[in-house]
Amino acid sequence: MTSPTLSTTDEILTAAEVAAITKIPLGTLRYWRHARTGPRSFKLGGLTRYRRADVDAWLAAQYETTDRPTPPRKEKK
């Protein structure tokens, strides 16, 4: 009998791991969790945890909503 394994998207992360992945200070991540603006989290045995898929989705949403300057258009001659 084999033990079940988690896929990368099912991976359960600690706040410290999410902070390391995103390069966001742990205190900022805690504040965002309190303000409900950071990646979705949940409690597991009283400890805060994150699903890797939720973190990836949050990062993608942040990327998509970030205003980026439009590159200048080249004039046709």
Phi, psi and omega in degrees: 000131180262152178276147180292146178240152178267139172283170181301322182285338178271358184301137177262128184243150172275167177299321179297322179292320178295318178299319180291318180296315185272349183060036177252134178304144181303321179297321177294317178300318177297316179297314179298324177297315178297319181278355181060039178245348181270191179297149180300136179229170177209165179261135177229107183062033180083359181253142179284131179225161180229142170274136181304320180298322179293320178295314179298318179295320179296317178298318179297319179295321178297319179297315183291329183268358179283128176289125177238138179296141176284131179298145180297141178276140178280135178284140177281140180262000000 
